[in-house]
Amino acid sequence: MLRYPRAGLLAAGGVLTGGFLWLRATGDLGEDVPGMWLALLPAAAAWAYAAWLVLRSPCAAPGTTAIVAGFAVVFRLLLLDTAPSLSDDIYRYLWDARVQAAGGNPYAQAPDDPSLAPLRDTDWGRINHPELVTIYPPVAQWLFRGAHAAWPGATGLKAALVLCDLLLMAVLWCLLKHRGQSPPRILLYAWHPLPVIEIAGNGHVDVLAVTLMMMGLLFLASGRRHGAALALTAAILSKVVPVLCLAAFWRSWAPADSRGWRRWLDPIPRRPLVWVPLGLAAAWLAYADAGGAMWSGLRTFAVKWRHNDSLYGLIYSLLADPKPGWEWDDGALMTARWICLAALAAVTAWAAAGWRDPVRAVAASMGALLLLSPVVHPWYLLWILAFLPMHPALPWMAFCWLAFLGYEALMPYRGTGTWQSSEWVAWVEYGPVYLLLGWCLVGWAAARRGAVSGETVSDRA
């Protein structure tokens, strides 16, 4: 059986190490976005070669595990102690932690509230939108608080998130083994610059939710129903996105001996999912003293934010008719959101009903979310990158690299304070993704027609 050479992996790992050393030496990546893109070019070639090596053969050479894991750890250590320079989200996390450590409620008062002035430090001015209360759910808040108690500061919080990242790799390893796939395929995630830059470098909490979501899928695959439901609950309480998994979980627990509506609606085999509403209620009750202010920050984000979108922007442009002197059509912004939400729900239901494999169904939902969302920051691609070891689809591979173009908005922002992407970014970033999606859909439809035709011939024979 074909084995991939360890020398090839070592060479690819060396090139990637050089790329991360280049990024480390650059310092403030937000001040030199083109330089970051240049450093990522050889890294992309090395990652593609290493991915090709592990995908072309199911048989791993001895020592492959140590090579993949060792380089993955080194990559993250290289950026762990660097200052976050592509995003300021971590300073909101640190603020929320300080508020909780002082006995306060981050959902009750915004950072610019005068009563919280004694908590301000030198990083306070870096908090984005200090006029809004936090948007991060309770489990994320508990991580912020725990990291602050163990190791105050940005490096300590990034270390906690890197530990989540390493746990995610362990979960993916176990999930691959359970599915009968080659475990070294985790390289597609572990060696990709996206988690290294966005977690070890900039400290994004999305990794916590992704880890818990994948843990839920692992428990689901191994028949641990209550564990799966509890992990999914914690994932939703880390970031709302994993709520899309509910359809796949519901479908997976359909009774095999029933038909018709009972197969889809019978609640008895889905009893473990009761943990989801119970867990959500219990966690939010811990912060209930915030009253109506609890949801104000999240509501503002859901209604007002827009950046680096694709299908959402197209729908909005078809609906928009702003009033004279107005830059935006607020009514069209909301209508486009409802249309995209309905489309996302339809894709999620279709994927859950059409695929028995919950991993594949959830991956489809995450891909649809990224294409329909009004906000797509580069670190949002972590939600699809985690599925590449199991389903290495070319459109999502391309998207996970092209997403770095979204940082082009930092170039005018650093100079003028205006957050605005250039028009060319959307075409270059999303064009290849949609072309590859179209190509894959045509191939899938042709294969499906061939399968149906084969079944017909077989039946006649």
C-alpha positions as CSV (number, residue, x, y, z in Angstrom):
1,M,0.0,0.0,0.0
2,L,1.3,3.5,-0.9
3,R,2.9,5.4,1.9
4,Y,3.7,9.1,1.7
5,P,7.4,10.0,2.4
6,R,8.2,11.5,5.7
7,A,10.9,13.6,4.0
8,G,8.1,15.4,2.0
9,L,6.2,16.2,5.2
10,L,9.4,17.4,6.9
11,A,10.2,19.7,3.9
12,A,6.6,21.1,3.9
13,G,6.7,21.6,7.6
14,G,10.0,23.4,7.3
15,V,8.6,25.8,4.6
16,L,5.6,26.5,6.8
17,T,7.9,27.2,9.8
18,G,9.7,29.7,7.7
19,G,6.5,31.3,6.8
20,F,5.4,31.7,10.4
21,L,8.9,33.1,11.3
22,W,8.4,35.6,8.6
23,L,5.0,36.6,10.0
24,R,6.5,36.8,13.5
25,A,9.3,39.1,12.2
26,T,6.8,41.3,10.5
27,G,5.3,42.4,13.8
28,D,2.1,44.4,13.2
29,L,0.5,42.5,10.3
30,G,-2.3,45.1,10.1
31,E,0.3,47.6,9.0
32,D,1.7,45.3,6.3
33,V,-1.2,43.3,4.9
34,P,0.4,42.8,1.5
35,G,3.5,41.5,3.3
36,M,1.3,39.0,5.1
37,W,-0.2,37.8,1.8
38,L,3.3,37.4,0.4
39,A,4.4,35.3,3.3
40,L,1.4,33.1,2.9
41,L,2.2,32.2,-0.7
42,P,5.0,29.7,0.0
43,A,3.0,28.5,3.0
44,A,0.1,27.8,0.7
45,A,2.3,25.8,-1.6
46,A,3.8,23.8,1.3
47,W,0.3,23.1,2.8
48,A,-1.1,22.0,-0.5
49,Y,1.8,19.6,-1.0
50,A,1.5,18.2,2.5
51,A,-2.3,17.8,2.1
52,W,-1.7,16.0,-1.2
53,L,0.6,13.6,0.5
54,V,-1.8,12.7,3.3
55,L,-4.8,12.5,1.1
56,R,-3.3,10.3,-1.7
57,S,-2.8,7.3,0.5
58,P,-4.7,5.9,3.6
59,C,-1.5,4.3,4.9
60,A,0.7,6.5,7.1
61,A,4.4,6.0,7.3
62,P,5.9,5.4,10.8
63,G,6.5,8.6,12.6
64,T,3.8,10.6,10.7
65,T,1.9,11.3,13.9
66,A,4.9,12.8,15.6
67,I,5.7,15.0,12.5
68,V,2.1,16.3,12.2
69,A,1.7,17.0,15.9
70,G,5.2,18.4,16.5
71,F,5.0,20.9,13.7
72,A,1.4,21.9,14.7
73,V,2.6,22.8,18.2
74,V,5.7,24.6,16.9
75,F,3.6,26.8,14.6
76,R,1.4,27.9,17.4
77,L,4.2,28.6,19.8
78,L,5.8,30.9,17.2
79,L,2.9,33.3,17.3
80,L,1.6,32.8,20.9
81,D,3.6,35.6,22.5
82,T,3.1,38.1,19.6
83,A,0.7,41.1,20.0
84,P,-2.7,40.7,18.3
85,S,-2.5,42.9,15.2
86,L,-5.3,41.9,12.8
87,S,-8.2,42.1,15.2
88,D,-9.0,43.8,18.5
89,D,-11.6,41.3,19.7
90,I,-9.3,39.9,22.4
91,Y,-9.4,43.2,24.2
92,R,-13.1,42.9,24.6
93,Y,-12.6,39.3,26.0
94,L,-10.0,40.7,28.5
95,W,-12.4,43.5,29.5
96,D,-15.3,41.0,30.1
97,A,-13.0,38.9,32.3
98,R,-12.0,41.9,34.4
99,V,-15.6,42.9,34.8
100,Q,-16.5,39.4,36.0
101,A,-13.4,39.3,38.3
102,A,-14.6,42.5,39.9
103,G,-18.1,41.0,40.5
104,G,-19.8,42.7,37.6
105,N,-21.9,41.6,34.8
106,P,-20.6,42.2,31.2
107,Y,-24.1,42.0,29.8
108,A,-25.4,44.8,32.1
109,Q,-23.0,47.7,31.4
110,A,-21.0,48.7,28.3
111,P,-17.2,49.4,28.7
112,D,-17.7,53.1,28.4
113,D,-20.1,53.2,31.4
114,P,-18.6,55.7,33.9
115,S,-19.2,53.4,36.8
116,L,-16.7,50.9,35.3
117,A,-13.9,53.6,34.9
118,P,-11.8,52.1,37.8
119,L,-11.4,48.9,35.8
120,R,-9.9,50.6,32.8
121,D,-6.2,49.9,31.9
122,T,-3.9,50.7,29.1
123,D,-5.7,48.4,26.7
124,W,-9.2,49.9,27.4
125,G,-8.9,52.2,24.4
126,R,-8.5,49.1,22.1
127,I,-11.9,47.7,22.9
128,N,-14.1,47.8,19.8
129,H,-17.5,49.4,20.2
130,P,-17.2,50.3,23.9
131,E,-20.7,51.7,23.7
132,L,-22.2,48.2,23.4
133,V,-22.5,45.5,26.0
134,T,-20.8,42.2,25.2
135,I,-22.1,39.8,22.5
136,Y,-20.2,36.7,23.8
137,P,-22.3,33.9,25.4
138,P,-21.9,32.5,28.9
139,V,-19.5,29.6,28.3
140,A,-17.2,31.9,26.4
141,Q,-17.4,34.3,29.4
142,W,-16.4,31.5,31.7
143,L,-13.3,30.8,29.6
144,F,-12.4,34.5,29.7
145,R,-12.8,34.5,33.5
146,G,-10.8,31.3,34.0
147,A,-8.0,32.4,31.8
148,H,-7.8,35.7,33.6
149,A,-7.6,34.0,37.0
150,A,-4.8,31.6,35.7
151,W,-2.7,34.0,33.6
152,P,-4.0,37.6,33.2
153,G,-3.3,39.3,29.9
154,A,-3.5,38.7,26.2
155,T,-0.9,35.9,26.1
156,G,-2.6,34.0,28.9
157,L,-6.0,34.1,27.2
158,K,-4.4,33.1,23.9
159,A,-2.7,30.2,25.6
160,A,-6.1,29.0,26.8
161,L,-7.5,29.2,23.3
162,V,-4.5,27.4,21.9
163,L,-5.2,24.6,24.4
164,C,-8.7,24.5,22.9
165,D,-7.1,24.3,19.5
166,L,-5.0,21.4,20.5
167,L,-8.0,19.7,22.0
168,L,-9.8,20.2,18.7
169,M,-7.0,18.4,16.9
170,A,-7.3,15.5,19.3
171,V,-11.1,15.4,18.7
172,L,-10.6,15.4,14.9
173,W,-8.0,12.7,15.2
174,C,-10.5,10.5,17.1
175,L,-13.3,11.4,14.7
176,L,-11.2,10.3,11.7
177,K,-10.3,7.0,13.4
178,H,-13.9,6.4,14.2
179,R,-14.9,7.0,10.6
180,G,-12.2,4.7,9.2
181,Q,-10.2,7.6,7.7
182,S,-6.5,8.2,8.0
183,P,-5.9,10.2,11.2
184,P,-2.9,12.1,9.8
185,R,-5.5,13.9,7.6
186,I,-5.8,16.3,10.6
187,L,-2.9,18.0,8.9
188,L,-5.4,19.8,6.7
189,Y,-6.5,21.7,9.8
190,A,-3.4,21.5,12.0
191,W,-0.9,22.9,9.5
192,H,-3.2,25.5,7.9
193,P,-2.1,29.1,8.7
194,L,-5.7,30.1,9.5
195,P,-6.0,28.7,13.0
196,V,-2.3,29.5,13.7
197,I,-2.9,33.2,12.8
198,E,-6.4,33.6,14.2
199,I,-6.0,31.6,17.4
200,A,-2.4,31.7,18.5
201,G,-1.8,35.1,16.8
202,N,-5.0,37.0,17.4
203,G,-6.9,34.9,20.0
204,H,-10.4,34.4,18.6
205,V,-12.8,32.5,20.8
206,D,-14.5,30.7,17.9
207,V,-12.1,27.8,18.5
208,L,-13.9,27.1,21.8
209,A,-17.3,26.7,20.0
210,V,-15.8,24.7,17.1
211,T,-14.1,22.3,19.5
212,L,-17.3,21.7,21.5
213,M,-19.3,21.3,18.3
214,M,-16.9,18.7,16.9
215,M,-16.8,16.9,20.3
216,G,-20.6,16.7,20.0
217,L,-20.3,15.2,16.6
218,L,-17.7,12.7,17.9
219,F,-20.1,11.7,20.7
220,L,-22.9,11.5,18.3
221,A,-21.0,9.1,16.1
222,S,-20.0,6.9,19.0
223,G,-23.5,6.6,20.4
224,R,-23.0,8.7,23.5
225,R,-26.3,10.6,23.2
226,H,-26.3,12.6,26.4
227,G,-22.6,13.6,25.9
228,A,-23.4,14.7,22.4
229,A,-26.3,16.8,23.5
230,L,-24.4,18.4,26.4
231,A,-21.4,19.2,24.1
232,L,-23.7,20.8,21.6
233,T,-25.4,22.8,24.3
234,A,-22.0,24.1,25.5
235,A,-21.0,24.9,21.9
236,I,-24.1,27.0,21.4
237,L,-23.3,28.7,24.7
238,S,-19.9,29.6,23.3
239,K,-21.1,31.0,20.1
240,V,-24.6,30.8,18.6
241,V,-23.5,29.2,15.3
242,P,-23.7,25.5,16.4
243,V,-27.5,25.8,16.7
244,L,-27.3,24.8,13.0
245,C,-26.3,21.3,14.2
246,L,-29.7,20.6,15.8
247,A,-31.2,19.5,12.5
248,A,-28.5,16.9,11.9
249,F,-28.7,15.6,15.5
250,W,-32.5,15.3,15.2
251,R,-32.1,13.4,11.9
252,S,-29.4,11.1,13.3
253,W,-31.7,10.0,16.1
254,A,-34.6,9.1,13.9
255,P,-36.1,5.6,14.9
256,A,-35.0,3.1,12.4
257,D,-38.1,1.0,12.7
258,S,-40.6,3.7,12.0
259,R,-42.0,5.4,8.9
260,G,-43.8,8.5,7.8
261,W,-44.2,11.4,10.2
262,R,-43.2,9.3,13.2
263,R,-39.7,8.9,11.8
264,W,-39.3,12.7,11.6
265,L,-41.3,13.9,14.5
266,D,-41.1,11.2,17.2
267,P,-39.6,13.0,20.2
268,I,-38.9,9.9,22.3
269,P,-35.5,8.9,20.8
270,R,-34.5,12.6,20.8
271,R,-35.0,13.0,24.5
272,P,-31.3,13.9,25.1
273,L,-31.8,17.1,23.2
274,V,-33.8,18.4,26.2
275,W,-30.4,19.4,27.6
276,V,-30.2,22.2,25.0
277,P,-33.1,24.4,26.3
278,L,-32.3,23.4,29.9
279,G,-28.6,24.3,29.5
280,L,-29.3,27.6,27.7
281,A,-31.8,28.7,30.3
282,A,-29.5,27.8,33.2
283,A,-26.5,29.5,31.8
284,W,-28.3,32.7,30.9
285,L,-30.0,32.9,34.3
286,A,-26.6,33.3,35.8
287,Y,-26.5,36.8,34.2
288,A,-30.2,37.6,34.4
289,D,-29.6,40.7,36.6
290,A,-28.6,42.5,33.4
291,G,-32.3,42.6,32.5
292,G,-33.2,43.8,29.0
293,A,-29.7,45.1,28.3
294,M,-28.5,41.5,28.1
295,W,-29.3,41.1,24.4
296,S,-28.7,44.7,23.3
297,G,-25.2,44.1,22.0
298,L,-26.0,40.9,20.2
299,R,-29.1,42.5,18.7
300,T,-27.1,45.4,17.3
301,F,-24.6,43.0,15.8
302,A,-27.3,40.9,14.2
303,V,-29.2,43.9,12.7
304,K,-26.5,46.4,11.8
305,W,-23.1,44.7,11.0
306,R,-22.1,44.0,7.4
307,H,-18.6,43.2,6.0
308,N,-17.1,41.0,3.3
309,D,-20.4,39.4,2.3
310,S,-21.3,37.7,-1.0
311,L,-24.9,36.4,-1.5
312,Y,-26.2,38.7,1.2
313,G,-24.7,41.7,-0.6
314,L,-26.2,40.6,-3.9
315,I,-29.7,40.3,-2.4
316,Y,-29.3,43.6,-0.6
317,S,-28.2,45.4,-3.9
318,L,-31.3,44.1,-5.6
319,L,-33.6,45.3,-2.8
320,A,-31.9,48.6,-1.8
321,D,-33.4,52.0,-2.6
322,P,-31.9,54.3,0.0
323,K,-33.6,57.7,0.7
324,P,-31.9,60.8,-0.7
325,G,-28.8,61.6,1.4
326,W,-28.8,58.1,3.0
327,E,-26.0,55.7,2.4
328,W,-28.0,52.6,3.4
329,D,-31.5,51.3,3.1
330,D,-32.3,50.0,6.5
331,G,-35.4,48.2,5.4
332,A,-33.6,46.4,2.6
333,L,-30.8,45.4,5.1
334,M,-33.3,43.7,7.3
335,T,-35.3,42.1,4.4
336,A,-32.1,40.7,3.0
337,R,-31.2,39.2,6.4
338,W,-34.6,37.5,6.6
339,I,-34.2,36.1,3.1
340,C,-30.8,34.8,3.9
341,L,-31.9,33.3,7.2
342,A,-34.8,31.5,5.4
343,A,-32.3,30.2,2.8
344,L,-29.9,29.0,5.5
345,A,-32.8,27.2,7.3
346,A,-33.8,25.5,4.0
347,V,-30.2,24.3,3.2
348,T,-29.8,23.1,6.8
349,A,-33.0,21.1,6.7
350,W,-32.2,19.7,3.2
351,A,-28.7,18.7,4.2
352,A,-29.9,17.0,7.4
353,A,-32.7,15.1,5.5
354,G,-30.5,14.2,2.5
355,W,-27.3,12.9,4.2
356,R,-27.2,10.3,6.9
357,D,-23.7,11.4,7.8
358,P,-24.2,14.3,10.3
359,V,-20.6,15.5,9.8
360,R,-21.3,16.1,6.1
361,A,-24.7,17.7,6.8
362,V,-23.3,20.1,9.4
363,A,-20.4,21.0,7.0
364,A,-22.9,21.9,4.3
365,S,-24.8,24.1,6.8
366,M,-21.6,25.9,7.8
367,G,-20.6,26.5,4.2
368,A,-24.1,27.9,3.5
369,L,-23.8,30.1,6.6
370,L,-20.6,31.7,5.3
371,L,-22.0,32.3,1.9
372,L,-25.2,33.8,3.2
373,S,-23.9,35.8,6.2
374,P,-23.8,39.6,6.1
375,V,-20.5,39.4,8.0
376,V,-17.6,37.2,7.1
377,H,-14.3,37.8,8.9
378,P,-11.4,35.6,8.0
379,W,-11.5,33.7,11.4
380,Y,-15.1,32.7,10.6
381,L,-13.6,30.2,8.2
382,L,-12.6,28.1,11.2
383,W,-16.2,26.9,11.1
384,I,-15.6,25.1,7.8
385,L,-11.8,24.4,8.1
386,A,-12.4,21.9,10.9
387,F,-14.4,19.7,8.4
388,L,-11.7,19.5,5.7
389,P,-9.9,16.5,7.2
390,M,-13.2,14.5,6.8
391,H,-14.5,16.2,3.7
392,P,-11.7,17.9,1.8
393,A,-13.9,19.8,-0.7
394,L,-12.0,22.1,-3.1
395,P,-14.4,25.1,-2.8
396,W,-13.9,25.2,1.0
397,M,-10.2,24.7,0.7
398,A,-10.0,27.7,-1.7
399,F,-12.2,29.8,0.6
400,C,-10.0,29.1,3.7
401,W,-7.1,30.6,1.8
402,L,-8.8,33.4,0.0
403,A,-10.5,34.6,3.2
404,F,-7.2,36.3,4.1
405,L,-8.0,38.9,1.4
406,G,-10.7,40.2,3.8
407,Y,-7.9,41.9,5.7
408,E,-7.6,44.3,2.8
409,A,-10.1,46.5,4.8
410,L,-7.4,47.1,7.4
411,M,-5.3,49.1,4.9
412,P,-7.6,52.2,4.6
413,Y,-8.8,51.7,8.2
414,R,-5.4,52.2,9.7
415,G,-5.0,55.4,7.7
416,T,-8.4,57.0,7.6
417,G,-10.5,55.1,10.2
418,T,-12.9,54.0,7.5
419,W,-13.8,50.3,7.4
420,Q,-14.4,49.6,3.8
421,S,-13.3,46.8,1.5
422,S,-12.3,47.5,-2.1
423,E,-14.7,46.1,-4.8
424,W,-12.0,43.8,-6.2
425,V,-11.7,41.9,-3.0
426,A,-15.2,40.3,-3.3
427,W,-14.5,39.2,-6.9
428,V,-11.1,37.7,-6.2
429,E,-12.2,36.1,-2.9
430,Y,-15.6,34.7,-3.8
431,G,-15.3,34.2,-7.6
432,P,-13.1,31.0,-7.4
433,V,-15.3,29.6,-4.6
434,Y,-18.5,29.9,-6.6
435,L,-16.8,28.5,-9.7
436,L,-15.6,25.5,-7.8
437,L,-19.0,25.0,-6.1
438,G,-20.6,25.1,-9.5
439,W,-18.1,22.6,-10.9
440,C,-18.7,20.3,-7.9
441,L,-22.5,20.5,-8.1
442,V,-22.4,19.6,-11.8
443,G,-20.2,16.6,-11.1
444,W,-22.4,15.6,-8.2
445,A,-25.6,15.8,-10.3
446,A,-23.9,13.8,-13.1
447,A,-22.9,11.1,-10.7
448,R,-26.3,11.0,-9.2
449,R,-27.9,10.6,-12.6
450,G,-25.4,7.8,-13.4
451,A,-26.3,6.1,-10.2
452,V,-30.0,6.3,-10.9
453,S,-29.5,5.0,-14.4
454,G,-27.4,2.1,-13.1
455,E,-30.1,1.2,-10.7
456,T,-32.6,1.2,-13.5
457,V,-30.5,-1.1,-15.7
458,S,-29.9,-3.4,-12.8
459,D,-33.6,-3.6,-12.0
460,R,-34.5,-4.4,-15.6
461,A,-31.8,-7.1,-15.7
